[in-house]
Amino acid sequence: MDVVEIADLTEWDANDLGNLNLAVPLFAESLPFVLFPAPGARPVVTEKMAATINDVLALKRKHTLTQ
């Protein structure tokens, strides 16, 4: 996902925290993400935030657990 796609899904709250939910393949479910700007920075999605989200989304299960 790029910065624009993530920004479209992000809702900024009164504390300038960005909130969004994304499907994470590793857990096979949607999970909340919270984005926070550097102190004094505007509440915008940065390239670093997007890279972190994409790293999490890229995580895959190595093994399937069987019971």
Buried (B, 14 or more C-beta within 10 A) or exposed (E): BEBEEBBEBBEBEEEEBBEBEBEBEEEEEEEEBEBEBEEEEEBBBBEEBBEEBEEBBEEEEEEEEEE
